[in-house]
């Protein structure tokens, strides 16, 4: 019982939210910065995102297609950040021990990113293919 009370005392401040909105934004940007610095996949996805936006500009896609493109890009990046968060939590809990449940957690979160990435390719083909087809037909 005493051990449980000590555990709860140590946790009291761990789940508090910042009362300062600017500090909350600072923490959020710190998290994005961490992922940008440490996740190769996040950087690759950013390169594809910028490339897709440039292609969209070059092909003069509609505003509604730009919104769809941006929403798709954001979904992939958000899931990559969540994937990094899940992997960090799992690593914290299991330390350097193998756990089949930890593997499932990490694999399924990576799978979510993969599905979002596949979805983004499908959407890019849907948006860009007609424009690219018109471009080649006019040559």
C-alpha positions in Angstrom: 0.0 0.0 0.0 2.8 2.4 0.9 4.5 1.7 -2.4 1.3 2.6 -4.3 0.9 5.8 -2.4 4.5 6.8 -3.1 3.9 6.0 -6.8 0.8 8.2 -6.9 2.7 11.1 -5.1 5.4 11.0 -7.8 2.8 11.1 -10.5 0.9 14.1 -9.2 2.7 16.7 -11.3 3.4 14.5 -14.3 0.0 14.9 -15.9 -0.5 18.6 -15.3 -0.9 20.8 -18.3 0.9 24.1 -18.6 -1.2 27.1 -17.5 0.8 29.2 -19.9 -0.4 28.9 -23.6 2.9 30.1 -25.0 4.8 27.4 -23.0 2.4 24.8 -24.4 3.2 25.9 -27.9 6.9 25.8 -27.0 6.6 22.2 -25.8 4.6 21.3 -29.0 7.3 22.9 -31.3 10.0 21.1 -29.2 8.3 17.8 -30.0 8.1 18.6 -33.7 11.8 19.7 -33.6 12.7 16.4 -31.9 11.0 14.3 -34.6 12.6 16.5 -37.3 16.1 15.9 -35.9 15.8 12.3 -35.0 13.4 10.7 -37.5 14.8 9.9 -40.9 11.3 8.9 -42.1 9.8 12.2 -41.0 12.5 14.1 -43.0 11.9 11.9 -46.1 8.1 12.5 -45.8 8.8 16.3 -45.6 10.8 16.1 -48.8 8.0 14.3 -50.5 5.5 16.8 -49.1 7.4 19.8 -50.4 8.0 18.1 -53.7 4.2 17.3 -54.0 3.3 20.9 -53.2 5.8 22.2 -55.8 4.4 19.8 -58.4 0.9 21.0 -57.5 2.0 24.6 -58.1 3.6 23.7 -61.4 0.6 21.8 -62.6 -1.8 24.6 -61.3 -4.1 22.3 -59.4 -7.3 23.7 -58.0 -7.6 25.2 -54.5 -9.8 22.3 -53.4 -7.1 19.8 -54.6 -4.5 21.8 -52.7 -6.6 21.5 -49.6 -6.9 17.7 -50.1 -3.1 17.5 -50.8 -2.3 19.5 -47.6 -4.7 17.4 -45.5 -3.2 14.2 -46.8 0.4 15.5 -46.1 -0.6 16.5 -42.6 -2.2 13.1 -41.9 1.1 11.3 -42.8 3.2 13.7 -40.7 0.9 13.6 -37.7 0.9 9.8 -37.8 4.7 9.8 -38.1 4.9 11.9 -34.9 2.5 9.6 -33.1 4.5 6.6 -34.3 7.6 8.2 -32.8 5.8 8.9 -29.6 4.4 5.3 -29.3 7.9 3.8 -30.0 9.4 6.1 -27.4 6.8 5.1 -24.8 7.3 1.4 -25.6 11.1 1.7 -25.4 10.7 3.4 -22.0 8.5 0.7 -20.6 10.3 -2.4 -21.9 13.8 -1.0 -21.7 16.1 -3.3 -23.7 14.0 -6.4 -23.2 12.2 -8.1 -26.0 8.4 -8.1 -25.7 6.0 -9.5 -28.2 3.4 -7.0 -27.1 5.9 -4.2 -27.6 6.7 -5.5 -31.0 3.0 -5.5 -31.9 2.6 -1.9 -30.6 5.5 -0.7 -32.6 4.7 -2.6 -35.7 1.0 -1.5 -35.8 1.9 2.1 -35.3 4.4 1.9 -38.1 1.7 0.1 -40.1 -0.6 3.1 -39.6 2.0 5.4 -41.1 2.5 3.0 -44.0 -1.2 3.0 -44.8 -1.4 6.8 -44.6 1.6 6.9 -47.0 0.0 4.6 -49.4 -3.2 6.7 -49.2 -1.2 9.8 -50.0 0.3 8.2 -53.1 -3.2 7.2 -54.3 -4.5 10.8 -53.7 -1.4 12.2 -55.5 -2.0 10.0 -58.5 -5.7 11.0 -58.5 -4.8 14.7 -58.4 -1.7 14.8 -60.6 -2.4 12.1 -63.2 -5.1 14.0 -65.2 -2.9 17.2 -65.2 0.2 15.3 -66.3 -1.9 13.5 -69.0 -3.1 16.8 -70.4 0.5 18.1 -70.3 1.7 15.2 -72.5 -1.2 15.4 -74.8 -0.5 19.1 -75.5 3.1 18.3 -76.5 
